């Protein structure tokens, strides 16, 4: 399949509200024709999307390296393989998920023979606005969910990862139905033009500031939204935790993609004695992961641009530097850094870090940790390292977060049966697996009452 002029719009081509209206109108006509609804079409598109990923690994890895200096291993696992896993889950279960589900009918209230059921109906034309930090996964997993649900889709890659954006703009029309899937590249003007249109669902991944803009624009058309935002995801380390294992898992997940992960552990809460032990253990693990000079390591990514580099380096004076702290603006490099003796009101604690800086904040114990978490915005995820069942139960019962992981941060994303999403300022709605089908569908009630 090849791109039509309305399918791909590159940055700088003057994509206006009129172009956006024509594009969405064309996709809506495709949807209204019924073309996207059959199971066979949905599975064909998912299979083609899978082929896009498996047949273009080298090109995808090269684009990700250009944009973020991602290693091949990280690109393969966290971008390509993770997306393929989601698609395979759709392909395996979609037919079952789409079957109408019978609902009970009160016998006393309805005539004999009355039946009721629920079914998933596609919404129509969906807009997926992606983020730059995982520009393949965070674009294609929602797109796959929209296609699985039987929708037409406009995909808007992030302009901050231009090499990957250009690659997706070239590949998606080649592999997918160009009358039902369109790619629009560009920045604020293009996104603004798209948001002025009436979509049937808007799916946005990014920050809360833009999330509010997206939600306000969608409200003009009463369009439902899924907002995948961020926030400061804490990691609580209990006194009984294995410090070496905890440090290894914290470092591996915090410093992947140079800390530019929405669900990365943002800061550590622990008691003073455990904090001191973590300082030593984290220093050792960082050396094992990236060697004595992380700047020369192929495994360590770079900050996406100078603006984000300046923002993150401004946070480095928020505590005592345990390890790291060095940086090179020309290379957009910030060393994996651990800060100790961090005051709760320090600059690094006022915003999501989104970079390779891990502050350690000391608390007296679980009670203070729970109070600390609950006094702040509800996080996208909460991580805890403990062998104490009571501690686990209290964290589950007494805190609110998009996800709660014990023993391993981030990897709830790798379980397709788990919903992924935030709560409050960290997001609205969720997706992955069957939850993506629900996000991009209307769960319709059907009641059938005999006339006689």
Buried (B, 14 or more C-beta within 10 A) or exposed (E): BEBEEBBBBBBEBEBBBEBBBBBBEBBBEBBEEEBBBEEEBBBBBBEBBBEBBEEBBEBBBBBBBBBBBBBBEBBBEBBBBBBBBBBEBBBEBBEEBBEEEEEEBEEEEBEEEBEBBEBBEBBBBBBBBBBBBBBBBBBBBBBBBBBBBBBBBBBBBBBBBBBBBBBBBBBBBEBBBBBBBBBBBBEEBBBBBBBBBBBBBBBBBBBBEBBEBBBEBBEEBEBBBBBBBBBBBBBBBBBEBBBBBBBBBBBBBBBBBBBBBBBBBBBBBBBEEBBBBBBBBBBBBBBEBBBEEBBEBBBBBBBBEEEBBEBBBEBBEBBEBBBBBBBEEEEBBBBBBBBBBBEBEBBBBEBBBBBBBBBBBBBEEBEEBBEBBEEEBBBBBBBBBBEBEEBBEBBEEEBEBBBBBBBBBBEBBBBBEBBBBBBBBBBBBBBBBBBBBBBBBBEEEEEEEEEE
